[in-house]
Amino acid sequence: MGNKRIPFEPDKLYHVYNHGNGSECLFRSDENYYYFLKKYAQYL
């Protein structure tokens, strides 16, 4: 299983997860969280 990046397509719906499996943290560091927010804003 690789880290294959598939670009977002216009007019499609995507589900953004805000939690990991069980009680596992989705973002292990503040850097990860801020990177996510930056990319999220880019695609809004």
mmCIF entry with sequence, helices, sheets and N, C-alpha, C, O atoms, coordinates in Angstrom:
data_MODEL
# 
_entry.id   MODEL 
# 
_entity.id                         1 
_entity.type                       polymer 
_entity.pdbx_number_of_molecules   1 
# 
_entity_poly.entity_id                      1 
_entity_poly.type                           'polypeptide(L)' 
_entity_poly.nstd_linkage                   no 
_entity_poly.nstd_monomer                   no 
_entity_poly.pdbx_seq_one_letter_code       MGNKRIPFEPDKLYHVYNHGNGSECLFRSDENYYYFLKKYAQYL 
_entity_poly.pdbx_seq_one_letter_code_can   MGNKRIPFEPDKLYHVYNHGNGSECLFRSDENYYYFLKKYAQYL 
_entity_poly.pdbx_strand_id                 A 
# 
loop_
_entity_poly_seq.entity_id 
_entity_poly_seq.num 
_entity_poly_seq.mon_id 
_entity_poly_seq.hetero 
1 1  MET n 
1 2  GLY n 
1 3  ASN n 
1 4  LYS n 
1 5  ARG n 
1 6  ILE n 
1 7  PRO n 
1 8  PHE n 
1 9  GLU n 
1 10 PRO n 
1 11 ASP n 
1 12 LYS n 
1 13 LEU n 
1 14 TYR n 
1 15 HIS n 
1 16 VAL n 
1 17 TYR n 
1 18 ASN n 
1 19 HIS n 
1 20 GLY n 
1 21 ASN n 
1 22 GLY n 
1 23 SER n 
1 24 GLU n 
1 25 CYS n 
1 26 LEU n 
1 27 PHE n 
1 28 ARG n 
1 29 SER n 
1 30 ASP n 
1 31 GLU n 
1 32 ASN n 
1 33 TYR n 
1 34 TYR n 
1 35 TYR n 
1 36 PHE n 
1 37 LEU n 
1 38 LYS n 
1 39 LYS n 
1 40 TYR n 
1 41 ALA n 
1 42 GLN n 
1 43 TYR n 
1 44 LEU n 
# 
_struct_asym.id          A 
_struct_asym.entity_id   1 
# 
_struct_conf.conf_type_id            HELX_P 
_struct_conf.id                      HELX_P1 
_struct_conf.pdbx_PDB_helix_id       AA1 
_struct_conf.beg_label_comp_id       ASP 
_struct_conf.beg_label_asym_id       A 
_struct_conf.beg_label_seq_id        30 
_struct_conf.pdbx_beg_PDB_ins_code   ? 
_struct_conf.end_label_comp_id       TYR 
_struct_conf.end_label_asym_id       A 
_struct_conf.end_label_seq_id        43 
_struct_conf.pdbx_end_PDB_ins_code   ? 
_struct_conf.beg_auth_comp_id        ASP 
_struct_conf.beg_auth_asym_id        A 
_struct_conf.beg_auth_seq_id         30 
_struct_conf.end_auth_comp_id        TYR 
_struct_conf.end_auth_asym_id        A 
_struct_conf.end_auth_seq_id         43 
_struct_conf.pdbx_PDB_helix_class    1 
_struct_conf.details                 ? 
_struct_conf.pdbx_PDB_helix_length   14 
# 
_struct_conf_type.id          HELX_P 
_struct_conf_type.criteria    ? 
_struct_conf_type.reference   ? 
# 
loop_
_atom_site.group_PDB 
_atom_site.id 
_atom_site.type_symbol 
_atom_site.label_atom_id 
_atom_site.label_alt_id 
_atom_site.label_comp_id 
_atom_site.label_asym_id 
_atom_site.label_entity_id 
_atom_site.label_seq_id 
_atom_site.pdbx_PDB_ins_code 
_atom_site.Cartn_x 
_atom_site.Cartn_y 
_atom_site.Cartn_z 
_atom_site.occupancy 
_atom_site.B_iso_or_equiv 
_atom_site.pdbx_formal_charge 
_atom_site.auth_seq_id 
_atom_site.auth_comp_id 
_atom_site.auth_asym_id 
_atom_site.auth_atom_id 
_atom_site.pdbx_PDB_model_num 
ATOM 1   N N  . MET A 1 1  ? 0.847   -1.163 0.000   1.00 0.00 ? 1  MET A N  1 
ATOM 2   C CA . MET A 1 1  ? 0.000   0.000  0.000   1.00 0.00 ? 1  MET A CA 1 
ATOM 3   C C  . MET A 1 1  ? 0.901   1.237  0.000   1.00 0.00 ? 1  MET A C  1 
ATOM 4   O O  . MET A 1 1  ? 1.655   1.452  0.949   1.00 0.00 ? 1  MET A O  1 
ATOM 5   N N  . GLY A 1 2  ? 0.828   2.040  -1.044  1.00 0.00 ? 2  GLY A N  1 
ATOM 6   C CA . GLY A 1 2  ? 1.660   3.229  -1.135  1.00 0.00 ? 2  GLY A CA 1 
ATOM 7   C C  . GLY A 1 2  ? 0.897   4.485  -0.767  1.00 0.00 ? 2  GLY A C  1 
ATOM 8   O O  . GLY A 1 2  ? -0.282  4.446  -0.415  1.00 0.00 ? 2  GLY A O  1 
ATOM 9   N N  . ASN A 1 3  ? 1.591   5.577  -0.857  1.00 0.00 ? 3  ASN A N  1 
ATOM 10  C CA . ASN A 1 3  ? 0.971   6.873  -0.592  1.00 0.00 ? 3  ASN A CA 1 
ATOM 11  C C  . ASN A 1 3  ? 0.603   7.508  -1.926  1.00 0.00 ? 3  ASN A C  1 
ATOM 12  O O  . ASN A 1 3  ? 1.152   8.541  -2.309  1.00 0.00 ? 3  ASN A O  1 
ATOM 13  N N  . LYS A 1 4  ? -0.322  6.884  -2.620  1.00 0.00 ? 4  LYS A N  1 
ATOM 14  C CA . LYS A 1 4  ? -0.748  7.323  -3.947  1.00 0.00 ? 4  LYS A CA 1 
ATOM 15  C C  . LYS A 1 4  ? -1.677  8.519  -3.810  1.00 0.00 ? 4  LYS A C  1 
ATOM 16  O O  . LYS A 1 4  ? -2.698  8.440  -3.127  1.00 0.00 ? 4  LYS A O  1 
ATOM 17  N N  . ARG A 1 5  ? -1.333  9.614  -4.449  1.00 0.00 ? 5  ARG A N  1 
ATOM 18  C CA . ARG A 1 5  ? -2.168  10.822 -4.361  1.00 0.00 ? 5  ARG A CA 1 
ATOM 19  C C  . ARG A 1 5  ? -3.071  10.917 -5.572  1.00 0.00 ? 5  ARG A C  1 
ATOM 20  O O  . ARG A 1 5  ? -2.609  10.967 -6.712  1.00 0.00 ? 5  ARG A O  1 
ATOM 21  N N  . ILE A 1 6  ? -4.345  10.941 -5.310  1.00 0.00 ? 6  ILE A N  1 
ATOM 22  C CA . ILE A 1 6  ? -5.341  11.080 -6.364  1.00 0.00 ? 6  ILE A CA 1 
ATOM 23  C C  . ILE A 1 6  ? -5.911  12.488 -6.249  1.00 0.00 ? 6  ILE A C  1 
ATOM 24  O O  . ILE A 1 6  ? -6.405  12.862 -5.185  1.00 0.00 ? 6  ILE A O  1 
ATOM 25  N N  . PRO A 1 7  ? -5.855  13.274 -7.312  1.00 0.00 ? 7  PRO A N  1 
ATOM 26  C CA . PRO A 1 7  ? -6.350  14.656 -7.216  1.00 0.00 ? 7  PRO A CA 1 
ATOM 27  C C  . PRO A 1 7  ? -7.870  14.704 -7.021  1.00 0.00 ? 7  PRO A C  1 
ATOM 28  O O  . PRO A 1 7  ? -8.601  13.830 -7.485  1.00 0.00 ? 7  PRO A O  1 
ATOM 29  N N  . PHE A 1 8  ? -8.318  15.743 -6.328  1.00 0.00 ? 8  PHE A N  1 
ATOM 30  C CA . PHE A 1 8  ? -9.748  15.957 -6.184  1.00 0.00 ? 8  PHE A CA 1 
ATOM 31  C C  . PHE A 1 8  ? -10.334 16.335 -7.526  1.00 0.00 ? 8  PHE A C  1 
ATOM 32  O O  . PHE A 1 8  ? -9.690  17.015 -8.325  1.00 0.00 ? 8  PHE A O  1 
ATOM 33  N N  . GLU A 1 9  ? -11.560 15.893 -7.775  1.00 0.00 ? 9  GLU A N  1 
ATOM 34  C CA . GLU A 1 9  ? -12.237 16.198 -9.028  1.00 0.00 ? 9  GLU A CA 1 
ATOM 35  C C  . GLU A 1 9  ? -13.368 17.184 -8.762  1.00 0.00 ? 9  GLU A C  1 
ATOM 36  O O  . GLU A 1 9  ? -14.031 17.113 -7.728  1.00 0.00 ? 9  GLU A O  1 
ATOM 37  N N  . PRO A 1 10 ? -13.586 18.108 -9.705  1.00 0.00 ? 10 PRO A N  1 
ATOM 38  C CA . PRO A 1 10 ? -14.691 19.062 -9.541  1.00 0.00 ? 10 PRO A CA 1 
ATOM 39  C C  . PRO A 1 10 ? -16.043 18.338 -9.508  1.00 0.00 ? 10 PRO A C  1 
ATOM 40  O O  . PRO A 1 10 ? -16.207 17.283 -10.121 1.00 0.00 ? 10 PRO A O  1 
ATOM 41  N N  . ASP A 1 11 ? -16.985 18.907 -8.802  1.00 0.00 ? 11 ASP A N  1 
ATOM 42  C CA . ASP A 1 11 ? -18.363 18.400 -8.728  1.00 0.00 ? 11 ASP A CA 1 
ATOM 43  C C  . ASP A 1 11 ? -18.478 17.009 -8.117  1.00 0.00 ? 11 ASP A C  1 
ATOM 44  O O  . ASP A 1 11 ? -19.428 16.283 -8.410  1.00 0.00 ? 11 ASP A O  1 
ATOM 45  N N  . LYS A 1 12 ? -17.534 16.635 -7.284  1.00 0.00 ? 12 LYS A N  1 
ATOM 46  C CA . LYS A 1 12 ? -17.586 15.357 -6.569  1.00 0.00 ? 12 LYS A CA 1 
ATOM 47  C C  . LYS A 1 12 ? -17.690 15.648 -5.078  1.00 0.00 ? 12 LYS A C  1 
ATOM 48  O O  . LYS A 1 12 ? -17.271 16.710 -4.617  1.00 0.00 ? 12 LYS A O  1 
ATOM 49  N N  . LEU A 1 13 ? -18.243 14.712 -4.331  1.00 0.00 ? 13 LEU A N  1 
ATOM 50  C CA . LEU A 1 13 ? -18.356 14.849 -2.883  1.00 0.00 ? 13 LEU A CA 1 
ATOM 51  C C  . LEU A 1 13 ? -17.263 14.033 -2.212  1.00 0.00 ? 13 LEU A C  1 
ATOM 52  O O  . LEU A 1 13 ? -16.961 12.916 -2.632  1.00 0.00 ? 13 LEU A O  1 
ATOM 53  N N  . TYR A 1 14 ? -16.677 14.595 -1.172  1.00 0.00 ? 14 TYR A N  1 
ATOM 54  C CA . TYR A 1 14 ? -15.627 13.914 -0.422  1.00 0.00 ? 14 TYR A CA 1 
ATOM 55  C C  . TYR A 1 14 ? -15.949 13.985 1.055   1.00 0.00 ? 14 TYR A C  1 
ATOM 56  O O  . TYR A 1 14 ? -16.451 15.000 1.538   1.00 0.00 ? 14 TYR A O  1 
ATOM 57  N N  . HIS A 1 15 ? -15.665 12.921 1.770   1.00 0.00 ? 15 HIS A N  1 
ATOM 58  C CA . HIS A 1 15 ? -15.869 12.901 3.212   1.00 0.00 ? 15 HIS A CA 1 
ATOM 59  C C  . HIS A 1 15 ? -14.517 13.151 3.868   1.00 0.00 ? 15 HIS A C  1 
ATOM 60  O O  . HIS A 1 15 ? -13.556 12.425 3.615   1.00 0.00 ? 15 HIS A O  1 
ATOM 61  N N  . VAL A 1 16 ? -14.445 14.171 4.704   1.00 0.00 ? 16 VAL A N  1 
ATOM 62  C CA . VAL A 1 16 ? -13.219 14.487 5.422   1.00 0.00 ? 16 VAL A CA 1 
ATOM 63  C C  . VAL A 1 16 ? -13.360 13.929 6.829   1.00 0.00 ? 16 VAL A C  1 
ATOM 64  O O  . VAL A 1 16 ? -14.257 14.325 7.572   1.00 0.00 ? 16 VAL A O  1 
ATOM 65  N N  . TYR A 1 17 ? -12.479 13.017 7.190   1.00 0.00 ? 17 TYR A N  1 
ATOM 66  C CA . TYR A 1 17 ? -12.540 12.393 8.506   1.00 0.00 ? 17 TYR A CA 1 
ATOM 67  C C  . TYR A 1 17 ? -11.954 13.323 9.555   1.00 0.00 ? 17 TYR A C  1 
ATOM 68  O O  . TYR A 1 17 ? -10.937 13.975 9.321   1.00 0.00 ? 17 TYR A O  1 
ATOM 69  N N  . ASN A 1 18 ? -12.598 13.379 10.707  1.00 0.00 ? 18 ASN A N  1 
ATOM 70  C CA . ASN A 1 18 ? -12.092 14.228 11.779  1.00 0.00 ? 18 ASN A CA 1 
ATOM 71  C C  . ASN A 1 18 ? -11.674 13.427 12.996  1.00 0.00 ? 18 ASN A C  1 
ATOM 72  O O  . ASN A 1 18 ? -11.443 13.994 14.063  1.00 0.00 ? 18 ASN A O  1 
ATOM 73  N N  . HIS A 1 19 ? -11.574 12.102 12.847  1.00 0.00 ? 19 HIS A N  1 
ATOM 74  C CA . HIS A 1 19 ? -11.095 11.266 13.944  1.00 0.00 ? 19 HIS A CA 1 
ATOM 75  C C  . HIS A 1 19 ? -10.487 9.995  13.376  1.00 0.00 ? 19 HIS A C  1 
ATOM 76  O O  . HIS A 1 19 ? -10.770 9.613  12.241  1.00 0.00 ? 19 HIS A O  1 
ATOM 77  N N  . GLY A 1 20 ? -9.662  9.353  14.161  1.00 0.00 ? 20 GLY A N  1 
ATOM 78  C CA . GLY A 1 20 ? -9.041  8.102  13.744  1.00 0.00 ? 20 GLY A CA 1 
ATOM 79  C C  . GLY A 1 20 ? -9.879  6.921  14.202  1.00 0.00 ? 20 GLY A C  1 
ATOM 80  O O  . GLY A 1 20 ? -11.002 7.091  14.677  1.00 0.00 ? 20 GLY A O  1 
ATOM 81  N N  . ASN A 1 21 ? -9.332  5.737  14.056  1.00 0.00 ? 21 ASN A N  1 
ATOM 82  C CA . ASN A 1 21 ? -10.021 4.526  14.518  1.00 0.00 ? 21 ASN A CA 1 
ATOM 83  C C  . ASN A 1 21 ? -10.084 4.517  16.036  1.00 0.00 ? 21 ASN A C  1 
ATOM 84  O O  . ASN A 1 21 ? -9.090  4.800  16.705  1.00 0.00 ? 21 ASN A O  1 
ATOM 85  N N  . GLY A 1 22 ? -11.225 4.199  16.568  1.00 0.00 ? 22 GLY A N  1 
ATOM 86  C CA . GLY A 1 22 ? -11.380 4.174  18.018  1.00 0.00 ? 22 GLY A CA 1 
ATOM 87  C C  . GLY A 1 22 ? -11.099 5.540  18.606  1.00 0.00 ? 22 GLY A C  1 
ATOM 88  O O  . GLY A 1 22 ? -11.696 6.535  18.193  1.00 0.00 ? 22 GLY A O  1 
ATOM 89  N N  . SER A 1 23 ? -10.204 5.592  19.555  1.00 0.00 ? 23 SER A N  1 
ATOM 90  C CA . SER A 1 23 ? -9.853  6.873  20.172  1.00 0.00 ? 23 SER A CA 1 
ATOM 91  C C  . SER A 1 23 ? -8.483  7.364  19.695  1.00 0.00 ? 23 SER A C  1 
ATOM 92  O O  . SER A 1 23 ? -7.904  8.272  20.291  1.00 0.00 ? 23 SER A O  1 
ATOM 93  N N  . GLU A 1 24 ? -7.965  6.759  18.613  1.00 0.00 ? 24 GLU A N  1 
ATOM 94  C CA . GLU A 1 24 ? -6.659  7.150  18.083  1.00 0.00 ? 24 GLU A CA 1 
ATOM 95  C C  . GLU A 1 24 ? -6.708  8.560  17.500  1.00 0.00 ? 24 GLU A C  1 
ATOM 96  O O  . GLU A 1 24 ? -7.657  8.910  16.800  1.00 0.00 ? 24 GLU A O  1 
ATOM 97  N N  . CYS A 1 25 ? -5.702  9.356  17.782  1.00 0.00 ? 25 CYS A N  1 
ATOM 98  C CA . CYS A 1 25 ? -5.628  10.720 17.258  1.00 0.00 ? 25 CYS A CA 1 
ATOM 99  C C  . CYS A 1 25 ? -5.378  10.697 15.755  1.00 0.00 ? 25 CYS A C  1 
ATOM 100 O O  . CYS A 1 25 ? -4.584  9.896  15.262  1.00 0.00 ? 25 CYS A O  1 
ATOM 101 N N  . LEU A 1 26 ? -6.040  11.558 15.052  1.00 0.00 ? 26 LEU A N  1 
ATOM 102 C CA . LEU A 1 26 ? -5.847  11.657 13.613  1.00 0.00 ? 26 LEU A CA 1 
ATOM 103 C C  . LEU A 1 26 ? -4.569  12.431 13.299  1.00 0.00 ? 26 LEU A C  1 
ATOM 104 O O  . LEU A 1 26 ? -3.838  12.073 12.376  1.00 0.00 ? 26 LEU A O  1 
ATOM 105 N N  . PHE A 1 27 ? -4.300  13.478 14.053  1.00 0.00 ? 27 PHE A N  1 
ATOM 106 C CA . PHE A 1 27 ? -3.111  14.302 13.850  1.00 0.00 ? 27 PHE A CA 1 
ATOM 107 C C  . PHE A 1 27 ? -2.172  14.074 15.021  1.00 0.00 ? 27 PHE A C  1 
ATOM 108 O O  . PHE A 1 27 ? -2.515  14.354 16.170  1.00 0.00 ? 27 PHE A O  1 
ATOM 109 N N  . ARG A 1 28 ? -0.996  13.567 14.723  1.00 0.00 ? 28 ARG A N  1 
ATOM 110 C CA . ARG A 1 28 ? -0.045  13.243 15.793  1.00 0.00 ? 28 ARG A CA 1 
ATOM 111 C C  . ARG A 1 28 ? 0.769   14.442 16.245  1.00 0.00 ? 28 ARG A C  1 
ATOM 112 O O  . ARG A 1 28 ? 1.439   14.382 17.276  1.00 0.00 ? 28 ARG A O  1 
ATOM 113 N N  . SER A 1 29 ? 0.722   15.529 15.486  1.00 0.00 ? 29 SER A N  1 
ATOM 114 C CA . SER A 1 29 ? 1.439   16.739 15.890  1.00 0.00 ? 29 SER A CA 1 
ATOM 115 C C  . SER A 1 29 ? 0.688   17.959 15.381  1.00 0.00 ? 29 SER A C  1 
ATOM 116 O O  . SER A 1 29 ? -0.157  17.854 14.491  1.00 0.00 ? 29 SER A O  1 
ATOM 117 N N  . ASP A 1 30 ? 0.997   19.103 15.943  1.00 0.00 ? 30 ASP A N  1 
ATOM 118 C CA . ASP A 1 30 ? 0.374   20.350 15.491  1.00 0.00 ? 30 ASP A CA 1 
ATOM 119 C C  . ASP A 1 30 ? 0.715   20.619 14.028  1.00 0.00 ? 30 ASP A C  1 
ATOM 120 O O  . ASP A 1 30 ? -0.109  21.152 13.284  1.00 0.00 ? 30 ASP A O  1 
ATOM 121 N N  . GLU A 1 31 ? 1.933   20.249 13.612  1.00 0.00 ? 31 GLU A N  1 
ATOM 122 C CA . GLU A 1 31 ? 2.342   20.445 12.212  1.00 0.00 ? 31 GLU A CA 1 
ATOM 123 C C  . GLU A 1 31 ? 1.413   19.713 11.264  1.00 0.00 ? 31 GLU A C  1 
ATOM 124 O O  . GLU A 1 31 ? 1.023   20.259 10.232  1.00 0.00 ? 31 GLU A O  1 
ATOM 125 N N  . ASN A 1 32 ? 1.055   18.485 11.602  1.00 0.00 ? 32 ASN A N  1 
ATOM 126 C CA . ASN A 1 32 ? 0.135   17.703 10.770  1.00 0.00 ? 32 ASN A CA 1 
ATOM 127 C C  . ASN A 1 32 ? -1.220  18.386 10.664  1.00 0.00 ? 32 ASN A C  1 
ATOM 128 O O  . ASN A 1 32 ? -1.812  18.449 9.587   1.00 0.00 ? 32 ASN A O  1 
ATOM 129 N N  . TYR A 1 33 ? -1.702  18.891 11.784  1.00 0.00 ? 33 TYR A N  1 
ATOM 130 C CA . TYR A 1 33 ? -2.999  19.552 11.814  1.00 0.00 ? 33 TYR A CA 1 
ATOM 131 C C  . TYR A 1 33 ? -2.999  20.812 10.955  1.00 0.00 ? 33 TYR A C  1 
ATOM 132 O O  . TYR A 1 33 ? -3.933  21.045 10.188  1.00 0.00 ? 33 TYR A O  1 
ATOM 133 N N  . TYR A 1 34 ? -1.949  21.627 11.084  1.00 0.00 ? 34 TYR A N  1 
ATOM 134 C CA . TYR A 1 34 ? -1.875  22.872 10.314  1.00 0.00 ? 34 TYR A CA 1 
ATOM 135 C C  . TYR A 1 34 ? -1.686  22.598 8.822   1.00 0.00 ? 34 TYR A C  1 
ATOM 136 O O  . TYR A 1 34 ? -2.168  23.361 7.986   1.00 0.00 ? 34 TYR A O  1 
ATOM 137 N N  . TYR A 1 35 ? -0.993  21.524 8.491   1.00 0.00 ? 35 TYR A N  1 
ATOM 138 C CA . TYR A 1 35 ? -0.852  21.127 7.079   1.00 0.00 ? 35 TYR A CA 1 
ATOM 139 C C  . TYR A 1 35 ? -2.229  20.758 6.520   1.00 0.00 ? 35 TYR A C  1 
ATOM 140 O O  . TYR A 1 35 ? -2.579  21.149 5.406   1.00 0.00 ? 35 TYR A O  1 
ATOM 141 N N  . PHE A 1 36 ? -3.004  20.005 7.299   1.00 0.00 ? 36 PHE A N  1 
ATOM 142 C CA . PHE A 1 36 ? -4.355  19.642 6.879   1.00 0.00 ? 36 PHE A CA 1 
ATOM 143 C C  . PHE A 1 36 ? -5.203  20.888 6.646   1.00 0.00 ? 36 PHE A C  1 
ATOM 144 O O  . PHE A 1 36 ? -5.887  20.995 5.627   1.00 0.00 ? 36 PHE A O  1 
ATOM 145 N N  . LEU A 1 37 ? -5.159  21.837 7.594   1.00 0.00 ? 37 LEU A N  1 
ATOM 146 C CA . LEU A 1 37 ? -5.958  23.058 7.447   1.00 0.00 ? 37 LEU A CA 1 
ATOM 147 C C  . LEU A 1 37 ? -5.549  23.847 6.203   1.00 0.00 ? 37 LEU A C  1 
ATOM 148 O O  . LEU A 1 37 ? -6.402  24.412 5.519   1.00 0.00 ? 37 LEU A O  1 
ATOM 149 N N  . LYS A 1 38 ? -4.264  23.886 5.913   1.00 0.00 ? 38 LYS A N  1 
ATOM 150 C CA . LYS A 1 38 ? -3.771  24.595 4.735   1.00 0.00 ? 38 LYS A CA 1 
ATOM 151 C C  . LYS A 1 38 ? -4.316  23.952 3.455   1.00 0.00 ? 38 LYS A C  1 
ATOM 152 O O  . LYS A 1 38 ? -4.779  24.651 2.553   1.00 0.00 ? 38 LYS A O  1 
ATOM 153 N N  . LYS A 1 39 ? -4.261  22.639 3.381   1.00 0.00 ? 39 LYS A N  1 
ATOM 154 C CA . LYS A 1 39 ? -4.768  21.926 2.201   1.00 0.00 ? 39 LYS A CA 1 
ATOM 155 C C  . LYS A 1 39 ? -6.291  22.033 2.111   1.00 0.00 ? 39 LYS A C  1 
ATOM 156 O O  . LYS A 1 39 ? -6.838  22.160 1.016   1.00 0.00 ? 39 LYS A O  1 
ATOM 157 N N  . TYR A 1 40 ? -6.967  21.983 3.240   1.00 0.00 ? 40 TYR A N  1 
ATOM 158 C CA . TYR A 1 40 ? -8.426  22.102 3.281   1.00 0.00 ? 40 TYR A CA 1 
ATOM 159 C C  . TYR A 1 40 ? -8.843  23.447 2.714   1.00 0.00 ? 40 TYR A C  1 
ATOM 160 O O  . TYR A 1 40 ? -9.763  23.518 1.899   1.00 0.00 ? 40 TYR A O  1 
ATOM 161 N N  . ALA A 1 41 ? -8.174  24.517 3.139   1.00 0.00 ? 41 ALA A N  1 
ATOM 162 C CA . ALA A 1 41 ? -8.479  25.856 2.653   1.00 0.00 ? 41 ALA A CA 1 
ATOM 163 C C  . ALA A 1 41 ? -8.184  25.983 1.167   1.00 0.00 ? 41 ALA A C  1 
ATOM 164 O O  . ALA A 1 41 ? -8.890  26.689 0.447   1.00 0.00 ? 41 ALA A O  1 
ATOM 165 N N  . GLN A 1 42 ? -7.154  25.306 0.714   1.00 0.00 ? 42 GLN A N  1 
ATOM 166 C CA . GLN A 1 42 ? -6.780  25.340 -0.708  1.00 0.00 ? 42 GLN A CA 1 
ATOM 167 C C  . GLN A 1 42 ? -7.894  24.797 -1.599  1.00 0.00 ? 42 GLN A C  1 
ATOM 168 O O  . GLN A 1 42 ? -8.100  25.290 -2.708  1.00 0.00 ? 42 GLN A O  1 
ATOM 169 N N  . TYR A 1 43 ? -8.612  23.785 -1.117  1.00 0.00 ? 43 TYR A N  1 
ATOM 170 C CA . TYR A 1 43 ? -9.632  23.142 -1.950  1.00 0.00 ? 43 TYR A CA 1 
ATOM 171 C C  . TYR A 1 43 ? -11.036 23.643 -1.700  1.00 0.00 ? 43 TYR A C  1 
ATOM 172 O O  . TYR A 1 43 ? -11.981 23.164 -2.327  1.00 0.00 ? 43 TYR A O  1 
ATOM 173 N N  . LEU A 1 44 ? -11.196 24.605 -0.790  1.00 0.00 ? 44 LEU A N  1 
ATOM 174 C CA . LEU A 1 44 ? -12.541 25.162 -0.559  1.00 0.00 ? 44 LEU A CA 1 
ATOM 175 C C  . LEU A 1 44 ? -12.946 26.098 -1.678  1.00 0.00 ? 44 LEU A C  1 
ATOM 176 O O  . LEU A 1 44 ? -14.043 26.656 -1.650  1.00 0.00 ? 44 LEU A O  1 
# 
